[in-house]
Amino acid sequence: MGNKQTIFTEEQLDNYQAPRTVLRAGPQPRPHGLQEESHRPRAHEPHHPDAGAPGTREAAAAGQENPFKERIVEAFSEDGEGNLTFNDFVDMFSVLCESAPRELKANYAFKIYDFNTDNFICKEDLERTLARLTKSELDEDEVVLVCEKVIEEADLDGDGKLGFADFEDMIAKAPDFLSTFHIRI
Amino acid sequence: MHNRERLGDRSGRRPSRKQAARAEGAAGRRGAQPGQKEQAGGSPRPGSPRRKQAECRRHLEPLGERGRSSAERTSKGRRKRDGRASLKKQRAPPKTEKEVSRQEEMWKRPKKHRPPSLASSASGPECLSEEERARILEQVEDSKKLIATMRNKPWPMTKKLRELREAQEFVKKYEGVLGKGKGKRLYAYRMLVAKKWVKFKRDFDNFKTQCIPWEMKIKDIESHFGSSVASYFIFLRWMYGVNLVLFGLIFGLVIIPEVLMGVPYGSIPRKTVPRAEEEKAMDFSVLWDFEGYIKYSALFYGYYNNQRTIGWLRYRLPMAYFMVGVSVFGYSLMIVIRSMASNTQGRASDGESANFTFSFKMFTSWDYLIGNSETADNKYASITTSFKESIVDEQESNKEENIHLTRFFRVLANFLIICCLCGSGYLIYFVVKRSQEFSKMQNVSWYERNEVEIVMSLLGMFCPPLFETIAALENYHPRVGLKWQLGRIFALFLGNLYTFLLALMDDVHLKLSNEETIKNITHWTLFNYYNSSGWNESVPRPPLHPADVPRGSCWETAVGIEFMRLTVSDMLVTYITILLGDFLRACFVRFMNYCWCWDLEAGFPSYAEFDISGNVLGLIFNQGMIWMGSFYAPGLVGINVLRLLTSMYFQCWAVMSSNVPHERVFKASRSNNFYMGLLLLVLFLSLLPVAYTIMSLPPSFDCGPFSGKNRMYDVIHETIENDFPTFLGKIFAFLANPGLIIPAILLMFLAIYYLNSVSKSLSRANAQLRKKIQALRVVEKSHKSVKGRRSTAESEDTAKDASQNATQLQLTEEGTTPHPASQNQTPGKKAQDPGTSSSASGTTLPASRHLSGAQPPGVRPDSGPARSQTHPWRSASGKSALRPPH
């Protein structure tokens, strides 16, 4: 963390106080908790294992183990390459917090699973998702079968890939999407 | 004035010069020269209407502006109009002096149109008219809604922040005006409480999960071996819970009262080791057979005394013994049936998820909370396993094969298995016959004494694998195959159980027939002892030492011991099988693989799979033993609790250390009602012999709580007659009347029939509805696919359209922003209608205002242009546009 003590200005704190009370989200706007972020405003998310606040550390641990960690940072970064500004960082936590609404989560989940960012989840995306979920332990034909089944189940407009509408429709029926798609802060 | 303007305005948006001009304009319009500003604002003559007006306006002007701009921004922001408004503000080019002032005036107009109307009433909240109030309220509500729904919007944080701040400021300001500002603190407080509550609930849930015993172990196993193996462990855990309750019942109501309050050990014959056995009573080999001291302990039926009440509590032990025996069965029946019912209920609700098996697995199976690498590994394993399970299901449903061949094989397999069952049945019969002969002979060898048990164990060990081999012919889905396997092994075990029971019954009848003679012997011994000669007649003889009293064989204890032995040997066999069959095999395969001529891991011995069917049935039959034996050996349940506890840990360890997952990992059926059904059957089967013995065999004359009675259930008669008031006795007698029981049974049958038909019709309706939903889904899908095809065809067009729209938008923005005046000219033209020349309004208005300043309404002259000017604003900003003042 270095010797440098970065303190937020009143105004900055105030800025994030607002989303905190209203969004009930975001990291605790304590100066200590976020020192590291303010150090490196463009911090790469998976590499900040020891942020000051214990909550952030926990969340960071969850980030470490997540098979989609690169995708998460990419989906939340404005440049799409995984460089998070502080605002993006706060944004990420506000989406992944427990109380964020389903539509919002679905929106970002779609972005996360859309590997090639073409606004569709196509077979290639599915294969990559599956490979990450199972550490590539399924056979070739099993992977093909699973991807076909997913498309068959969720693709409503018959274009062979999942648009956001398909995805949202499917996610809305998922019983444990909300309980699994969040990070405890 | 300046300050307030600036406060209201977003600071720094405009050149200060303009602000000054604007301030001047504002002041001028109020009827004061720029120089007289102080005077006009600061000290108007008291009582003059003008003062009031000015005050009101000053009060409201910033509000008006702020309200307009923020409301505009908030509501228009989403409509992309926001840029236009603010840009217009920013880029208003300082042209000529005149133009600026005119523009300024134009600027003021839309802002002003509210204050004048507001100004018509007094300053402060009471100066708002109803309409104004309603409007502001509406805007405030809008902003609040925006604040509330801000979280739902997938905007980047910067945008959220900006919008939020504006909306919040607006609300803060206007809630104050409307006298609603107090809510904020309460709101924050409520938020805090809500947050704490959520946290508490979460912690409590965590706590609850932690309280479930072995949850982590089972999840661990589930993630590696699939839900089918885990279902065995869940069943084991459930069984452990049931046994704990039974244990509590028996220990709390029977054993502990007897130990604490009953006659102590060694005081009466039934509580003393007989003289003949005394020397060997403490030997381990004797104890191991549950003879010696253990036989004469509170673990067995024979130890209990037939005293009606014991101790200072006057606890009716025989009564309690009987009732506990009955309630063990009652509770077990209730809990089994209840869990079966709840399993069926749970099954009805998963209609939707069946449509999206793979999608849900794909997109919602990873738990983003996982932050522990070990947990993560488990999760990977479990996701893979669950995918494999679903794949097996899917492949199975798609399988198309030669039906005739399959059928032939199935028939063949069943034939073979029936042969096996018959063979084993005959073998058992043969062995039991032989053992009855052996039992008549003296000095038989160890093998001959234990032949029945050995043969049964061997059958139990070798038949299931044989069945499994034969079942491979049938080619069922593994889940269906498991059920068949379970049924077959159940049949095999049932044979074992009943031969065992029959042998036991023979034994019991033998002992019962001997009882009469022993009774006589006992009487004679005691009689002789007391009446024997050679003793001083005057002094009463000390009673005979209890160890010397001859006594009967006490068949109840014998039965209890038999069950006890069976349970323990069963446990040992299970553990040794696991140790040898799984662990040593795994060790051998693992370590000898380095120096062996073929691959042991992939080839012949390989590692063992977890034998679900055998384990489940072992558990079920063991429980049957417990149910049967617990009446005659109250300590049996305690032993069983220990057994289940150790086998939980032992088997968990064994599975994780030396087993491999099944080749085709399959999903357990959602409700393990099949296990429960078997359990219920076993419970019923074990209820029969116990009920038979209680109802039709006379209890031993010299041991147990019911000794001396004709039948065991006489204890209830006795209690009713002696301890209840007479009318209750009469009622019971009346209730026991067959004339009442038979109608009651009939009624029950009717009720069952009715409920059954209702549930059938409901399930039919359910199936129909499900079919309908399915059909709807298909229709929807096809509909959408048609639309989708059309839309893909049009997608290029729409894309073009979208880009055109975007450029148009840009154009309009560019077109409007540099020339706010040009936009203002259209209203300007319109504004000519009322007669006031709009071009001159910059200069004429103050004058007219000045002129009309004395008039109380005071807004007429500029309300006209204001009204006309609002039209574009209204069209632009929807709700935030101001209605013409009344």
Contacts between the chains, C-beta under 8 A, distances in Angstrom:
chain1	res1	chain2	res2	distance
A	15	B	161	5.9
A	15	B	165	7.8
A	18	B	161	6.9
A	18	B	164	5.6
A	18	B	165	6.3
A	18	B	168	6.5
A	19	B	157	7.4
A	19	B	160	6.7
A	19	B	161	6.5
A	19	B	164	6.6
A	21	B	188	6.0
A	21	B	191	6.2
A	22	B	147	5.8
A	22	B	150	6.5
A	22	B	151	7.5
A	22	B	164	6.5
A	22	B	168	7.8
A	23	B	150	7.2
A	23	B	151	5.3
A	24	B	191	6.5
A	24	B	194	7.9
A	24	B	195	6.2
A	25	B	151	7.4
A	58	B	371	6.1
A	59	B	371	7.9
A	61	B	371	3.5
A	61	B	372	7.3
A	62	B	368	6.2
A	62	B	369	5.9
A	62	B	370	6.4
A	62	B	371	4.0
A	64	B	371	7.1
A	64	B	373	7.8
A	65	B	370	5.3
A	65	B	371	5.9
A	65	B	372	7.0
A	65	B	373	6.0
A	65	B	375	7.6
A	65	B	376	3.9
A	66	B	366	7.3
A	66	B	368	6.2
A	66	B	370	7.5
A	67	B	366	6.4
A	67	B	380	7.8
A	68	B	366	7.2
A	78	B	156	6.4
A	87	B	156	6.6
A	87	B	157	3.9
A	87	B	158	5.2
A	87	B	161	7.6
A	88	B	156	7.2
A	88	B	157	6.8
A	90	B	157	5.2
A	91	B	156	6.1
A	91	B	157	4.1
A	91	B	160	7.9
A	94	B	151	7.1
A	94	B	157	7.3
A	96	B	368	6.7
A	98	B	198	7.0
A	98	B	202	7.9
A	99	B	198	7.2
A	100	B	151	6.3
A	101	B	151	6.3
A	101	B	152	4.9
A	103	B	152	5.8
A	104	B	151	6.7
A	104	B	152	5.4
A	104	B	153	7.4
A	104	B	154	5.9
A	107	B	154	4.5
A	108	B	154	7.0
A	109	B	363	6.9
A	113	B	363	6.4
A	126	B	362	6.7
A	129	B	362	6.1
A	129	B	363	7.7
A	130	B	362	6.6
A	130	B	387	7.8
A	133	B	362	7.2
A	133	B	365	6.7
A	133	B	366	6.1
A	133	B	380	7.3
A	133	B	383	5.0
A	133	B	384	7.8
A	133	B	387	7.9
A	134	B	380	6.6
A	134	B	383	5.8
A	134	B	384	4.2
A	134	B	387	6.2
A	135	B	380	5.2
A	135	B	384	7.3
A	137	B	380	8.0
A	137	B	384	4.9
A	138	B	384	6.8
A	138	B	387	6.3
A	138	B	388	7.5
A	138	B	391	8.0
A	142	B	387	7.4
A	142	B	388	7.5
A	142	B	391	5.5
A	145	B	391	6.2
A	145	B	394	6.7
A	145	B	395	7.8
A	146	B	358	5.6
A	146	B	362	7.2
A	146	B	387	6.2
A	146	B	390	8.0
A	146	B	391	6.9
A	149	B	357	7.5
A	149	B	358	4.1
A	149	B	394	6.6
A	150	B	358	4.7
A	150	B	359	5.0
A	150	B	362	5.3
A	153	B	355	6.3
A	153	B	356	5.1
A	153	B	357	7.3
A	153	B	358	6.0
A	153	B	359	4.9
A	154	B	356	6.6
A	154	B	359	4.5
A	156	B	780	7.1
A	156	B	781	5.7
A	156	B	784	4.4
A	156	B	785	7.3
A	156	B	788	7.6
A	157	B	784	4.8
A	157	B	785	5.7
A	157	B	787	6.6
A	157	B	788	2.8
A	157	B	789	8.0
A	157	B	791	7.2
A	158	B	781	7.4
A	158	B	784	7.0
A	158	B	785	3.0
A	158	B	788	5.2
A	158	B	789	6.8
A	159	B	785	8.0
A	159	B	788	5.3
A	159	B	789	7.8
A	159	B	792	6.0
A	167	B	363	7.7
A	170	B	356	5.8
A	170	B	359	5.1
A	170	B	360	7.8
A	170	B	363	7.3
A	171	B	363	6.7
A	171	B	364	7.4
A	173	B	352	5.4
A	173	B	353	7.5
A	173	B	355	7.8
A	173	B	356	6.3
A	174	B	353	7.9
A	174	B	356	7.1
A	174	B	359	7.9
A	174	B	360	5.1
A	174	B	363	7.1
A	174	B	364	4.7
A	175	B	353	6.4
A	175	B	360	7.7
A	176	B	360	8.0
A	176	B	364	5.7
A	177	B	363	7.3
A	177	B	364	4.5
A	180	B	364	5.6
A	180	B	365	7.4
A	180	B	366	6.7
A	180	B	367	4.5
A	180	B	368	6.1
A	180	B	369	7.3
A	181	B	364	7.1
A	181	B	368	5.6
A	182	B	368	6.0
A	182	B	369	6.9
A	183	B	368	5.5
A	183	B	369	6.6
A	184	B	369	5.8
